[in-house]
Amino acid sequence: MSVPHHWRIASGLLVNLVASICIVFINKWIYVHHGFPNMSLTLIHFVVTWLGLFLCQRMGVFCPKSLPTSKVLLLALSFCGFVVFTNLSLQNNTIGTYQLAKVMTTPVIILIQTLWYGKTFSLRIKLTLIVEKKIT
């Protein structure tokens, strides 16, 4: 019996969400209780990510594409910098401050694309950036 496509996607998103939350709390616990060096933890993240992608490729989850290094170098360096700096943020801030900095990534990217690259975004996309304030 095959699982419907939308349930597979929903399950994958849920697993990703739970794993991300667990990784953040485990990393903070490691920083607080063991003083683990940031660069070492970042290296472990990269190795585990590579291993996970390698296993997913072997299981046929995706097919890799070959691109010239010049086309992906800036993106790869940006990703590496993002991971290093978010780990530094987690090491030196509370989990709440860390999450706030991470959640602000999307609006900042949209702002950069709008101001420097002249890209426009639909009203629907802009509305997703509005923060809802809960009344307590």
N, CA, C and O atoms as a Tinker XYZ file with bonds, in Angstrom:
   544  protein
     1  N      0.837000   -1.176000    0.000000    73     2
     2  CA     0.000000    0.000000    0.000000    64     1     3
     3  C      0.883000    1.240000    0.000000    63     2     4     5
     4  O      1.803000    1.357000    0.810000    81     3
     5  N      0.600000    2.163000   -0.908000    73     3     6
     6  CA     1.407000    3.360000   -1.081000    64     5     7
     7  C      0.804000    4.524000   -0.292000    63     6     8     9
     8  O     -0.415000    4.693000   -0.243000    81     7
     9  N      1.671000    5.312000    0.316000    73     7    10
    10  CA     1.236000    6.488000    1.063000    64     9    11
    11  C      1.008000    7.623000    0.055000    63    10    12    13
    12  O      1.867000    7.870000   -0.791000    81    11
    13  N     -0.149000    8.324000    0.134000    73    11    14
    14  CA    -0.395000    9.434000   -0.793000    64    13    15
    15  C      0.715000   10.481000   -0.730000    63    14    16    17
    16  O      1.328000   10.702000    0.315000    81    15
    17  N      0.954000   11.114000   -1.869000    73    15    18
    18  CA     2.045000   12.071000   -2.012000    64    17    19
    19  C      1.981000   13.198000   -0.977000    63    18    20    21
    20  O      3.003000   13.557000   -0.393000    81    19
    21  N      0.788000   13.760000   -0.747000    73    19    22
    22  CA     0.693000   14.884000    0.192000    64    21    23
    23  C      1.011000   14.454000    1.626000    63    22    24    25
    24  O      1.515000   15.258000    2.409000    81    23
    25  N      0.727000   13.212000    1.975000    73    23    26
    26  CA     1.072000   12.734000    3.322000    64    25    27
    27  C      2.574000   12.524000    3.455000    63    26    28    29
    28  O      3.141000   12.734000    4.527000    81    27
    29  N      3.217000   12.112000    2.373000    73    27    30
    30  CA     4.678000   11.961000    2.399000    64    29    31
    31  C      5.345000   13.318000    2.596000    63    30    32    33
    32  O      6.302000   13.446000    3.360000    81    31
    33  N      4.828000   14.330000    1.897000    73    31    34
    34  CA     5.386000   15.673000    2.035000    64    33    35
    35  C      5.153000   16.198000    3.451000    63    34    36    37
    36  O      6.073000   16.725000    4.077000    81    35
    37  N      3.933000   16.056000    3.952000    73    35    38
    38  CA     3.615000   16.525000    5.307000    64    37    39
    39  C      4.478000   15.807000    6.341000    63    38    40    41
    40  O      4.974000   16.429000    7.280000    81    39
    41  N      4.654000   14.508000    6.170000    73    39    42
    42  CA     5.494000   13.743000    7.105000    64    41    43
    43  C      6.941000   14.215000    7.053000    63    42    44    45
    44  O      7.588000   14.371000    8.088000    81    43
    45  N      7.437000   14.438000    5.857000    73    43    46
    46  CA     8.811000   14.929000    5.707000    64    45    47
    47  C      9.006000   16.284000    6.359000    63    46    48    49
    48  O     10.020000   16.527000    7.013000    81    47
    49  N      8.022000   17.175000    6.179000    73    47    50
    50  CA     8.110000   18.499000    6.804000    64    49    51
    51  C      8.067000   18.402000    8.327000    63    50    52    53
    52  O      8.791000   19.117000    9.019000    81    51
    53  N      7.224000   17.523000    8.842000    73    51    54
    54  CA     7.129000   17.344000   10.292000    64    53    55
    55  C      8.434000   16.781000   10.860000    63    54    56    57
    56  O      8.911000   17.246000   11.895000    81    55
    57  N      9.003000   15.797000   10.195000    73    55    58
    58  CA    10.276000   15.225000   10.644000    64    57    59
    59  C     11.363000   16.295000   10.613000    63    58    60    61
    60  O     12.176000   16.386000   11.534000    81    59
    61  N     11.379000   17.102000    9.559000    73    59    62
    62  CA    12.368000   18.179000    9.455000    64    61    63
    63  C     12.201000   19.177000   10.584000    63    62    64    65
    64  O     13.192000   19.597000   11.182000    81    63
    65  N     10.968000   19.569000   10.892000    73    63    66
    66  CA    10.707000   20.525000   11.968000    64    65    67
    67  C     11.168000   19.983000   13.314000    63    66    68    69
    68  O     11.869000   20.670000   14.056000    81    67
    69  N     10.777000   18.752000   13.630000    73    67    70
    70  CA    11.149000   18.152000   14.911000    64    69    71
    71  C     12.664000   17.987000   15.012000    63    70    72    73
    72  O     13.253000   18.263000   16.057000    81    71
    73  N     13.293000   17.536000   13.926000    73    71    74
    74  CA    14.750000   17.360000   13.937000    64    73    75
    75  C     15.451000   18.702000   14.136000    63    74    76    77
    76  O     16.417000   18.791000   14.894000    81    75
    77  N     14.971000   19.740000   13.460000    73    75    78
    78  CA    15.591000   21.068000   13.597000    64    77    79
    79  C     15.496000   21.579000   15.026000    63    78    80    81
    80  O     16.469000   22.099000   15.571000    81    79
    81  N     14.331000   21.431000   15.627000    73    79    82
    82  CA    14.147000   21.878000   17.010000    64    81    83
    83  C     15.055000   21.094000   17.948000    63    82    84    85
    84  O     15.690000   21.673000   18.830000    81    83
    85  N     15.117000   19.793000   17.763000    73    83    86
    86  CA    15.981000   18.957000   18.610000    64    85    87
    87  C     17.447000   19.335000   18.453000    63    86    88    89
    88  O     18.183000   19.400000   19.437000    81    87
    89  N     17.873000   19.586000   17.216000    73    87    90
    90  CA    19.272000   19.958000   16.971000    64    89    91
    91  C     19.610000   21.254000   17.699000    63    90    92    93
    92  O     20.677000   21.358000   18.302000    81    91
    93  N     18.719000   22.243000   17.652000    73    91    94
    94  CA    18.968000   23.519000   18.315000    64    93    95
    95  C     19.120000   23.315000   19.820000    63    94    96    97
    96  O     20.068000   23.822000   20.420000    81    95
    97  N     18.197000   22.580000   20.432000    73    95    98
    98  CA    18.264000   22.379000   21.888000    64    97    99
    99  C     19.487000   21.540000   22.281000    63    98   100   101
   100  O     20.123000   21.824000   23.296000    81    99
   101  N     19.816000   20.536000   21.512000    73    99   102
   102  CA    20.996000   19.716000   21.811000    64   101   103
   103  C     22.267000   20.551000   21.670000    63   102   104   105
   104  O     23.165000   20.468000   22.509000    81   103
   105  N     22.342000   21.359000   20.604000    73   103   106
   106  CA    23.525000   22.204000   20.416000    64   105   107
   107  C     23.686000   23.180000   21.575000    63   106   108   109
   108  O     24.791000   23.356000   22.089000    81   107
   109  N     22.596000   23.814000   21.988000    73   107   110
   110  CA    22.681000   24.766000   23.099000    64   109   111
   111  C     23.115000   24.049000   24.374000    63   110   112   113
   112  O     23.924000   24.572000   25.141000    81   111
   113  N     22.583000   22.867000   24.595000    73   111   114
   114  CA    22.966000   22.094000   25.777000    64   113   115
   115  C     24.464000   21.774000   25.726000    63   114   116   117
   116  O     25.151000   21.874000   26.742000    81   115
   117  N     24.970000   21.394000   24.560000    73   115   118
   118  CA    26.401000   21.088000   24.404000    64   117   119
   119  C     27.242000   22.330000   24.681000    63   118   120   121
   120  O     28.258000   22.251000   25.371000    81   119
   121  N     26.818000   23.486000   24.141000    73   119   122
   122  CA    27.566000   24.722000   24.381000    64   121   123
   123  C     27.590000   25.082000   25.865000    63   122   124   125
   124  O     28.637000   25.447000   26.400000    81   123
   125  N     26.445000   24.981000   26.526000    73   123   126
   126  CA    26.335000   25.405000   27.924000    64   125   127
   127  C     27.044000   24.439000   28.862000    63   126   128   129
   128  O     27.770000   24.876000   29.755000    81   127
   129  N     26.851000   23.141000   28.680000    73   127   130
   130  CA    27.356000   22.159000   29.646000    64   129   131
   131  C     28.754000   21.623000   29.345000    63   130   132   133
   132  O     29.426000   21.112000   30.241000    81   131
   133  N     29.194000   21.733000   28.101000    73   131   134
   134  CA    30.493000   21.152000   27.760000    64   133   135
   135  C     31.464000   22.143000   27.132000    63   134   136   137
   136  O     32.632000   21.812000   26.925000    81   135
   137  N     31.003000   23.354000   26.825000    73   135   138
   138  CA    31.895000   24.349000   26.231000    64   137   139
   139  C     32.499000   23.882000   24.923000    63   138   140   141
   140  O     33.638000   24.221000   24.601000    81   139
   141  N     31.736000   23.102000   24.168000    73   139   142
   142  CA    32.231000   22.544000   22.906000    64   141   143
   143  C     32.597000   23.666000   21.942000    63   142   144   145
   144  O     31.831000   24.620000   21.802000    81   143
   145  N     33.752000   23.580000   21.270000    73   143   146
   146  CA    34.159000   24.644000   20.340000    64   145   147
   147  C     33.182000   24.766000   19.158000    63   146   148   149
   148  O     32.757000   23.767000   18.578000    81   147
   149  N     32.847000   25.994000   18.824000    73   147   150
   150  CA    31.890000   26.261000   17.762000    64   149   151
   151  C     32.319000   25.660000   16.428000    63   150   152   153
   152  O     31.512000   25.013000   15.760000    81   151
   153  N     33.550000   25.857000   16.035000    73   151   154
   154  CA    34.001000   25.359000   14.729000    64   153   155
   155  C     33.962000   23.836000   14.666000    63   154   156   157
   156  O     33.686000   23.265000   13.612000    81   155
   157  N     34.236000   23.180000   15.785000    73   155   158
   158  CA    34.170000   21.715000   15.804000    64   157   159
   159  C     32.731000   21.241000   15.622000    63   158   160   161
   160  O     32.473000   20.289000   14.885000    81   159
   161  N     31.806000   21.906000   16.291000    73   159   162
   162  CA    30.403000   21.536000   16.152000    64   161   163
   163  C     29.916000   21.816000   14.731000    63   162   164   165
   164  O     29.146000   21.034000   14.172000    81   163
   165  N     30.358000   22.914000   14.154000    73   163   166
   166  CA    29.992000   23.246000   12.774000    64   165   167
   167  C     30.540000   22.192000   11.818000    63   166   168   169
   168  O     29.846000   21.782000   10.887000    81   167
   169  N     31.767000   21.752000   12.034000    73   167   170
   170  CA    32.349000   20.706000   11.199000    64   169   171
   171  C     31.533000   19.415000   11.311000    63   170   172   173
   172  O     31.281000   18.745000   10.309000    81   171
   173  N     31.127000   19.075000   12.520000    73   171   174
   174  CA    30.291000   17.884000   12.713000    64   173   175
   175  C     28.981000   18.038000   11.948000    63   174   176   177
   176  O     28.516000   17.079000   11.333000    81   175
   177  N     28.379000   19.221000   11.973000    73   175   178
   178  CA    27.141000   19.470000   11.222000    64   177   179
   179  C     27.348000   19.217000    9.733000    63   178   180   181
   180  O     26.526000   18.565000    9.088000    81   179
   181  N     28.448000   19.734000    9.190000    73   179   182
   182  CA    28.715000   19.560000    7.764000    64   181   183
   183  C     28.942000   18.091000    7.405000    63   182   184   185
   184  O     28.462000   17.619000    6.375000    81   183
   185  N     29.665000   17.383000    8.245000    73   183   186
   186  CA    29.924000   15.960000    7.973000    64   185   187
   187  C     28.629000   15.151000    8.031000    63   186   188   189
   188  O     28.384000   14.310000    7.167000    81   187
   189  N     27.802000   15.401000    9.045000    73   187   190
   190  CA    26.528000   14.672000    9.170000    64   189   191
   191  C     25.599000   15.027000    8.017000    63   190   192   193
   192  O     24.898000   14.157000    7.500000    81   191
   193  N     25.582000   16.301000    7.603000    73   191   194
   194  CA    24.762000   16.707000    6.458000    64   193   195
   195  C     25.228000   15.993000    5.201000    63   194   196   197
   196  O     24.408000   15.471000    4.445000    81   195
   197  N     26.534000   15.963000    4.968000    73   195   198
   198  CA    27.070000   15.265000    3.797000    64   197   199
   199  C     26.677000   13.785000    3.833000    63   198   200   201
   200  O     26.242000   13.226000    2.825000    81   199
   201  N     26.833000   13.162000    4.992000    73   199   202
   202  CA    26.489000   11.744000    5.119000    64   201   203
   203  C     24.998000   11.515000    4.845000    63   202   204   205
   204  O     24.628000   10.575000    4.141000    81   203
   205  N     24.161000   12.368000    5.397000    73   203   206
   206  CA    22.719000   12.248000    5.161000    64   205   207
   207  C     22.371000   12.414000    3.699000    63   206   208   209
   208  O     21.560000   11.654000    3.170000    81   207
   209  N     22.968000   13.397000    3.030000    73   207   210
   210  CA    22.713000   13.598000    1.605000    64   209   211
   211  C     23.234000   12.435000    0.782000    63   210   212   213
   212  O     22.595000   12.024000   -0.186000    81   211
   213  N     24.385000   11.903000    1.155000    73   211   214
   214  CA    24.947000   10.747000    0.456000    64   213   215
   215  C     24.002000    9.548000    0.560000    63   214   216   217
   216  O     23.733000    8.870000   -0.431000    81   215
   217  N     23.504000    9.298000    1.771000    73   215   218
   218  CA    22.575000    8.176000    1.966000    64   217   219
   219  C     21.268000    8.390000    1.208000    63   218   220   221
   220  O     20.739000    7.455000    0.606000    81   219
   221  N     20.749000    9.604000    1.232000    73   219   222
   222  CA    19.512000    9.904000    0.486000    64   221   223
   223  C     19.721000    9.719000   -1.014000    63   222   224   225
   224  O     18.841000    9.210000   -1.708000    81   223
   225  N     20.876000   10.127000   -1.509000    73   223   226
   226  CA    21.179000    9.930000   -2.929000    64   225   227
   227  C     21.229000    8.443000   -3.260000    63   226   228   229
   228  O     20.681000    8.018000   -4.277000    81   227
   229  N     21.871000    7.657000   -2.423000    73   227   230
   230  CA    21.982000    6.207000   -2.641000    64   229   231
   231  C     20.619000    5.521000   -2.588000    63   230   232   233
   232  O     20.403000    4.511000   -3.257000    81   231
   233  N     19.693000    6.074000   -1.786000    73   231   234
   234  CA    18.357000    5.486000   -1.681000    64   233   235
   235  C     17.427000    5.996000   -2.780000    63   234   236   237
   236  O     16.265000    5.595000   -2.848000    81   235
   237  N     17.931000    6.874000   -3.635000    73   235   238
   238  CA    17.136000    7.367000   -4.754000    64   237   239
   239  C     16.179000    8.490000   -4.406000    63   238   240   241
   240  O     15.237000    8.754000   -5.153000    81   239
   241  N     16.406000    9.154000   -3.282000    73   239   242
   242  CA    15.530000   10.257000   -2.891000    64   241   243
   243  C     15.671000   11.423000   -3.873000    63   242   244   245
   244  O     14.692000   12.111000   -4.164000    81   243
   245  N     16.875000   11.645000   -4.378000    73   243   246
   246  CA    17.113000   12.690000   -5.378000    64   245   247
   247  C     18.274000   12.260000   -6.272000    63   246   248   249
   248  O     19.030000   11.347000   -5.944000    81   247
   249  N     18.393000   12.938000   -7.402000    73   247   250
   250  CA    19.498000   12.703000   -8.326000    64   249   251
   251  C     20.363000   13.955000   -8.355000    63   250   252   253
   252  O     19.856000   15.046000   -8.615000    81   251
   253  N     21.652000   13.819000   -8.095000    73   251   254
   254  CA    22.517000   15.000000   -8.102000    64   253   255
   255  C     22.670000   15.561000   -9.513000    63   254   256   257
   256  O     22.587000   14.838000  -10.506000    81   255
   257  N     22.897000   16.872000   -9.569000    73   255   258
   258  CA    23.140000   17.536000  -10.848000    64   257   259
   259  C     24.537000   18.116000  -10.817000    63   258   260   261
   260  O     25.026000   18.537000   -9.769000    81   259
   261  N     25.158000   18.133000  -11.947000    73   259   262
   262  CA    26.510000   18.665000  -12.050000    64   261   263
   263  C     26.451000   20.102000  -12.559000    63   262   264   265
   264  O     25.853000   20.383000  -13.597000    81   263
   265  N     27.080000   21.001000  -11.814000    73   263   266
   266  CA    27.145000   22.411000  -12.187000    64   265   267
   267  C     28.585000   22.878000  -12.096000    63   266   268   269
   268  O     29.370000   22.335000  -11.319000    81   267
   269  N     28.937000   23.887000  -12.891000    73   267   270
   270  CA    30.291000   24.441000  -12.779000    64   269   271
   271  C     30.498000   25.061000  -11.394000    63   270   272   273
   272  O     29.582000   25.669000  -10.840000    81   271
   273  N     31.669000   24.909000  -10.852000    73   271   274
   274  CA    31.998000   25.427000   -9.524000    64   273   275
   275  C     31.718000   26.929000   -9.440000    63   274   276   277
   276  O     31.241000   27.414000   -8.414000    81   275
   277  N     32.010000   27.657000  -10.502000    73   275   278
   278  CA    31.806000   29.106000  -10.483000    64   277   279
   279  C     30.338000   29.474000  -10.271000    63   278   280   281
   280  O     30.043000   30.545000   -9.740000    81   279
   281  N     29.428000   28.614000  -10.674000    73   279   282
   282  CA    27.995000   28.890000  -10.527000    64   281   283
   283  C     27.496000   28.674000   -9.094000    63   282   284   285
   284  O     26.513000   29.296000   -8.691000    81   283
   285  N     28.146000   27.817000   -8.329000    73   283   286
   286  CA    27.654000   27.483000   -6.991000    64   285   287
   287  C     28.576000   27.934000   -5.859000    63   286   288   289
   288  O     28.222000   27.800000   -4.688000    81   287
   289  N     29.742000   28.461000   -6.191000    73   287   290
   290  CA    30.715000   28.817000   -5.166000    64   289   291
   291  C     30.176000   29.876000   -4.198000    63   290   292   293
   292  O     30.300000   29.718000   -2.984000    81   291
   293  N     29.580000   30.951000   -4.724000    73   291   294
   294  CA    29.062000   32.002000   -3.850000    64   293   295
   295  C     27.939000   31.467000   -2.966000    63   294   296   297
   296  O     27.876000   31.790000   -1.779000    81   295
   297  N     27.058000   30.656000   -3.533000    73   295   298
   298  CA    25.976000   30.066000   -2.750000    64   297   299
   299  C     26.535000   29.152000   -1.658000    63   298   300   301
   300  O     26.075000   29.196000   -0.517000    81   299
   301  N     27.520000   28.328000   -2.003000    73   299   302
   302  CA    28.120000   27.407000   -1.030000    64   301   303
   303  C     28.814000   28.175000    0.098000    63   302   304   305
   304  O     28.669000   27.822000    1.268000    81   303
   305  N     29.560000   29.216000   -0.247000    73   303   306
   306  CA    30.234000   30.015000    0.777000    64   305   307
   307  C     29.218000   30.736000    1.661000    63   306   308   309
   308  O     29.417000   30.849000    2.871000    81   307
   309  N     28.130000   31.223000    1.061000    73   307   310
   310  CA    27.073000   31.878000    1.845000    64   309   311
   311  C     26.457000   30.898000    2.830000    63   310   312   313
   312  O     26.226000   31.238000    3.990000    81   311
   313  N     26.190000   29.681000    2.367000    73   311   314
   314  CA    25.613000   28.663000    3.241000    64   313   315
   315  C     26.560000   28.345000    4.393000    63   314   316   317
   316  O     26.133000   28.262000    5.544000    81   315
   317  N     27.831000   28.169000    4.091000    73   315   318
   318  CA    28.804000   27.872000    5.146000    64   317   319
   319  C     28.867000   29.002000    6.163000    63   318   320   321
   320  O     28.885000   28.757000    7.369000    81   319
   321  N     28.899000   30.241000    5.677000    73   319   322
   322  CA    28.908000   31.384000    6.577000    64   321   323
   323  C     27.646000   31.448000    7.422000    63   322   324   325
   324  O     27.707000   31.770000    8.608000    81   323
   325  N     26.500000   31.142000    6.817000    73   323   326
   326  CA    25.231000   31.145000    7.544000    64   325   327
   327  C     25.277000   30.152000    8.697000    63   326   328   329
   328  O     24.866000   30.473000    9.812000    81   327
   329  N     25.771000   28.952000    8.435000    73   327   330
   330  CA    25.835000   27.923000    9.481000    64   329   331
   331  C     26.807000   28.344000   10.583000    63   330   332   333
   332  O     26.493000   28.214000   11.767000    81   331
   333  N     27.968000   28.841000   10.209000    73   331   334
   334  CA    28.961000   29.261000   11.202000    64   333   335
   335  C     28.392000   30.372000   12.081000    63   334   336   337
   336  O     28.496000   30.309000   13.306000    81   335
   337  N     27.793000   31.383000   11.464000    73   335   338
   338  CA    27.294000   32.517000   12.246000    64   337   339
   339  C     26.048000   32.176000   13.060000    63   338   340   341
   340  O     25.864000   32.715000   14.151000    81   339
   341  N     25.193000   31.293000   12.552000    73   339   342
   342  CA    24.046000   30.902000   13.386000    64   341   343
   343  C     24.509000   30.059000   14.567000    63   342   344   345
   344  O     23.941000   30.166000   15.654000    81   343
   345  N     25.525000   29.225000   14.380000    73   343   346
   346  CA    26.068000   28.474000   15.518000    64   345   347
   347  C     26.715000   29.414000   16.533000    63   346   348   349
   348  O     26.586000   29.210000   17.740000    81   347
   349  N     27.409000   30.441000   16.047000    73   347   350
   350  CA    27.980000   31.437000   16.961000    64   349   351
   351  C     26.877000   32.160000   17.726000    63   350   352   353
   352  O     27.014000   32.430000   18.920000    81   351
   353  N     25.784000   32.472000   17.033000    73   351   354
   354  CA    24.649000   33.114000   17.689000    64   353   355
   355  C     24.088000   32.223000   18.783000    63   354   356   357
   356  O     23.808000   32.686000   19.889000    81   355
   357  N     23.924000   30.939000   18.471000    73   355   358
   358  CA    23.391000   30.005000   19.459000    64   357   359
   359  C     24.343000   29.854000   20.640000    63   358   360   361
   360  O     23.906000   29.741000   21.785000    81   359
   361  N     25.636000   29.852000   20.361000    73   359   362
   362  CA    26.619000   29.696000   21.425000    64   361   363
   363  C     26.579000   30.883000   22.394000    63   362   364   365
   364  O     26.765000   30.709000   23.598000    81   363
   365  N     26.337000   32.082000   21.870000    73   363   366
   366  CA    26.458000   33.288000   22.692000    64   365   367
   367  C     25.126000   33.912000   23.098000    63   366   368   369
   368  O     25.119000   34.882000   23.856000    81   367
   369  N     24.008000   33.391000   22.622000    73   367   370
   370  CA    22.698000   33.965000   22.922000    64   369   371
   371  C     21.758000   32.899000   23.467000    63   370   372   373
   372  O     22.073000   31.709000   23.489000    81   371
   373  N     20.603000   33.365000   23.901000    73   371   374
   374  CA    19.562000   32.416000   24.310000    64   373   375
   375  C     18.957000   31.778000   23.057000    63   374   376   377
   376  O     19.152000   32.265000   21.943000    81   375
   377  N     18.228000   30.694000   23.255000    73   375   378
   378  CA    17.564000   30.043000   22.124000    64   377   379
   379  C     16.550000   30.987000   21.494000    63   378   380   381
   380  O     16.394000   30.995000   20.273000    81   379
   381  N     15.856000   31.783000   22.305000    73   379   382
   382  CA    14.888000   32.731000   21.769000    64   381   383
   383  C     15.524000   33.768000   20.855000    63   382   384   385
   384  O     15.004000   34.051000   19.776000    81   383
   385  N     16.651000   34.336000   21.284000    73   383   386
   386  CA    17.360000   35.318000   20.465000    64   385   387
   387  C     17.873000   34.666000   19.192000    63   386   388   389
   388  O     17.784000   35.251000   18.113000    81   387
   389  N     18.403000   33.474000   19.310000    73   387   390
   390  CA    18.880000   32.721000   18.150000    64   389   391
   391  C     17.750000   32.506000   17.149000    63   390   392   393
   392  O     17.933000   32.736000   15.953000    81   391
   393  N     16.573000   32.065000   17.627000    73   391   394
   394  CA    15.444000   31.804000   16.733000    64   393   395
   395  C     14.961000   33.097000   16.084000    63   394   396   397
   396  O     14.597000   33.097000   14.908000    81   395
   397  N     14.953000   34.181000   16.822000    73   395   398
   398  CA    14.541000   35.465000   16.262000    64   397   399
   399  C     15.485000   35.888000   15.135000    63   398   400   401
   400  O     15.035000   36.353000   14.088000    81   399
   401  N     16.780000   35.727000   15.348000    73   399   402
   402  CA    17.751000   36.068000   14.301000    64   401   403
   403  C     17.538000   35.198000   13.062000    63   402   404   405
   404  O     17.612000   35.690000   11.936000    81   403
   405  N     17.275000   33.915000   13.268000    73   403   406
   406  CA    17.056000   33.016000   12.136000    64   405   407
   407  C     15.776000   33.351000   11.382000    63   406   408   409
   408  O     15.746000   33.302000   10.152000    81   407
   409  N     14.718000   33.690000   12.115000    73   407   410
   410  CA    13.444000   33.980000   11.469000    64   409   411
   411  C     13.515000   35.293000   10.684000    63   410   412   413
   412  O     12.738000   35.501000    9.752000    81   411
   413  N     14.437000   36.169000   11.055000    73   411   414
   414  CA    14.594000   37.433000   10.336000    64   413   415
   415  C     15.386000   37.268000    9.039000    63   414   416   417
   416  O     15.508000   38.222000    8.271000    81   415
   417  N     15.920000   36.091000    8.784000    73   415   418
   418  CA    16.695000   35.856000    7.576000    64   417   419
   419  C     15.857000   36.090000    6.318000    63   418   420   421
   420  O     16.315000   36.758000    5.391000    81   419
   421  N     14.642000   35.551000    6.272000    73   419   422
   422  CA    13.808000   35.675000    5.079000    64   421   423
   423  C     13.472000   37.128000    4.756000    63   422   424   425
   424  O     13.657000   37.538000    3.610000    81   423
   425  N     12.982000   37.935000    5.715000    73   423   426
   426  CA    12.713000   39.341000    5.364000    64   425   427
   427  C     13.962000   40.096000    4.910000    63   426   428   429
   428  O     13.884000   40.944000    4.020000    81   427
   429  N     15.100000   39.797000    5.508000    73   427   430
   430  CA    16.332000   40.481000    5.115000    64   429   431
   431  C     16.722000   40.088000    3.688000    63   430   432   433
   432  O     17.149000   40.941000    2.910000    81   431
   433  N     16.582000   38.820000    3.342000    73   431   434
   434  CA    16.897000   38.381000    1.974000    64   433   435
   435  C     15.962000   39.063000    0.974000    63   434   436   437
   436  O     16.401000   39.503000   -0.088000    81   435
   437  N     14.682000   39.150000    1.311000    73   435   438
   438  CA    13.729000   39.823000    0.425000    64   437   439
   439  C     14.101000   41.302000    0.282000    63   438   440   441
   440  O     14.034000   41.851000   -0.818000    81   439
   441  N     14.487000   41.946000    1.376000    73   439   442
   442  CA    14.906000   43.346000    1.329000    64   441   443
   443  C     16.138000   43.525000    0.443000    63   442   444   445
   444  O     16.187000   44.442000   -0.378000    81   443
   445  N     17.122000   42.661000    0.606000    73   443   446
   446  CA    18.338000   42.730000   -0.217000    64   445   447
   447  C     17.996000   42.531000   -1.685000    63   446   448   449
   448  O     18.481000   43.271000   -2.541000    81   447
   449  N     17.166000   41.539000   -1.983000    73   447   450
   450  CA    16.801000   41.294000   -3.378000    64   449   451
   451  C     16.033000   42.478000   -3.964000    63   450   452   453
   452  O     16.191000   42.795000   -5.143000    81   451
   453  N     15.209000   43.128000   -3.154000    73   451   454
   454  CA    14.440000   44.271000   -3.642000    64   453   455
   455  C     15.342000   45.483000   -3.874000    63   454   456   457
   456  O     15.265000   46.122000   -4.923000    81   455
   457  N     16.196000   45.803000   -2.897000    73   455   458
   458  CA    17.016000   47.011000   -3.003000    64   457   459
   459  C     18.181000   46.872000   -3.975000    63   458   460   461
   460  O     18.435000   47.787000   -4.758000    81   459
   461  N     18.893000   45.752000   -3.941000    73   459   462
   462  CA    20.104000   45.618000   -4.748000    64   461   463
   463  C     19.883000   44.967000   -6.108000    63   462   464   465
   464  O     20.618000   45.240000   -7.056000    81   463
   465  N     18.872000   44.107000   -6.205000    73   463   466
   466  CA    18.680000   43.385000   -7.461000    64   465   467
   467  C     17.394000   43.779000   -8.186000    63   466   468   469
   468  O     17.110000   43.257000   -9.264000    81   467
   469  N     16.618000   44.690000   -7.610000    73   467   470
   470  CA    15.417000   45.180000   -8.258000    64   469   471
   471  C     14.319000   44.141000   -8.424000    63   470   472   473
   472  O     13.433000   44.307000   -9.262000    81   471
   473  N     14.365000   43.079000   -7.641000    73   471   474
   474  CA    13.342000   42.038000   -7.733000    64   473   475
   475  C     12.078000   42.501000   -7.025000    63   474   476   477
   476  O     12.141000   43.149000   -5.980000    81   475
   477  N     10.940000   42.166000   -7.600000    73   475   478
   478  CA     9.671000   42.525000   -6.975000    64   477   479
   479  C      8.981000   41.266000   -6.473000    63   478   480   481
   480  O      9.154000   40.176000   -7.019000    81   479
   481  N      8.200000   41.444000   -5.425000    73   479   482
   482  CA     7.485000   40.328000   -4.819000    64   481   483
   483  C      6.005000   40.659000   -4.778000    63   482   484   485
   484  O      5.617000   41.817000   -4.625000    81   483
   485  N      5.187000   39.627000   -4.917000    73   483   486
   486  CA     3.739000   39.826000   -4.919000    64   485   487
   487  C      3.265000   40.236000   -3.523000    63   486   488   489
   488  O      3.955000   40.032000   -2.523000    81   487
   489  N      2.076000   40.814000   -3.490000    73   487   490
   490  CA     1.481000   41.210000   -2.212000    64   489   491
   491  C      1.300000   40.000000   -1.304000    63   490   492   493
   492  O      1.493000   40.102000   -0.093000    81   491
   493  N      0.932000   38.859000   -1.874000    73   491   494
   494  CA     0.757000   37.639000   -1.062000    64   493   495
   495  C      2.051000   37.261000   -0.346000    63   494   496   497
   496  O      2.024000   36.884000    0.825000    81   495
   497  N      3.165000   37.358000   -1.034000    73   495   498
   498  CA     4.457000   37.028000   -0.404000    64   497   499
   499  C      4.789000   38.059000    0.673000    63   498   500   501
   500  O      5.237000   37.694000    1.760000    81   499
   501  N      4.575000   39.326000    0.384000    73   499   502
   502  CA     4.860000   40.368000    1.376000    64   501   503
   503  C      3.992000   40.202000    2.622000    63   502   504   505
   504  O      4.460000   40.435000    3.736000    81   503
   505  N      2.735000   39.802000    2.442000    73   503   506
   506  CA     1.841000   39.612000    3.582000    64   505   507
   507  C      2.295000   38.476000    4.495000    63   506   508   509
   508  O      1.985000   38.482000    5.686000    81   507
   509  N      3.025000   37.504000    3.953000    73   507   510
   510  CA     3.511000   36.407000    4.800000    64   509   511
   511  C      4.581000   36.875000    5.781000    63   510   512   513
   512  O      4.906000   36.162000    6.730000    81   511
   513  N      5.126000   38.061000    5.559000    73   511   514
   514  CA     6.186000   38.580000    6.428000    64   513   515
   515  C      5.640000   39.363000    7.617000    63   514   516   517
   516  O      6.400000   39.744000    8.508000    81   515
   517  N      4.342000   39.605000    7.640000    73   515   518
   518  CA     3.737000   40.360000    8.737000    64   517   519
   519  C      3.713000   39.485000    9.991000    63   518   520   521
   520  O      3.273000   38.335000    9.961000    81   519
   521  N      4.190000   40.052000   11.073000    73   519   522
   522  CA     4.228000   39.342000   12.333000    64   521   523
   523  C      2.889000   39.511000   13.036000    63   522   524   525
   524  O      2.369000   40.620000   13.151000    81   523
   525  N      2.344000   38.406000   13.499000    73   523   526
   526  CA     1.088000   38.446000   14.231000    64   525   527
   527  C      1.401000   38.611000   15.704000    63   526   528   529
   528  O      2.210000   37.872000   16.263000    81   527
   529  N      0.757000   39.583000   16.329000    73   527   530
   530  CA     0.949000   39.794000   17.765000    64   529   531
   531  C     -0.229000   39.164000   18.501000    63   530   532   533
   532  O     -1.388000   39.494000   18.250000    81   531
   533  N      0.089000   38.262000   19.405000    73   531   534
   534  CA    -0.955000   37.627000   20.194000    64   533   535
   535  C     -1.334000   38.524000   21.357000    63   534   536   537
   536  O     -0.475000   39.104000   22.022000    81   535
   537  N     -2.617000   38.628000   21.589000    73   535   538
   538  CA    -3.108000   39.410000   22.727000    64   537   539
   539  C     -3.254000   38.450000   23.904000    63   538   540   541
   540  O     -3.970000   37.452000   23.830000    81   539
   541  N     -2.565000   38.773000   24.980000    73   539   542
   542  CA    -2.634000   37.902000   26.155000    64   541   543
   543  C     -3.267000   38.600000   27.325000    63   542   544
   544  O     -3.403000   38.009000   28.396000    81   543
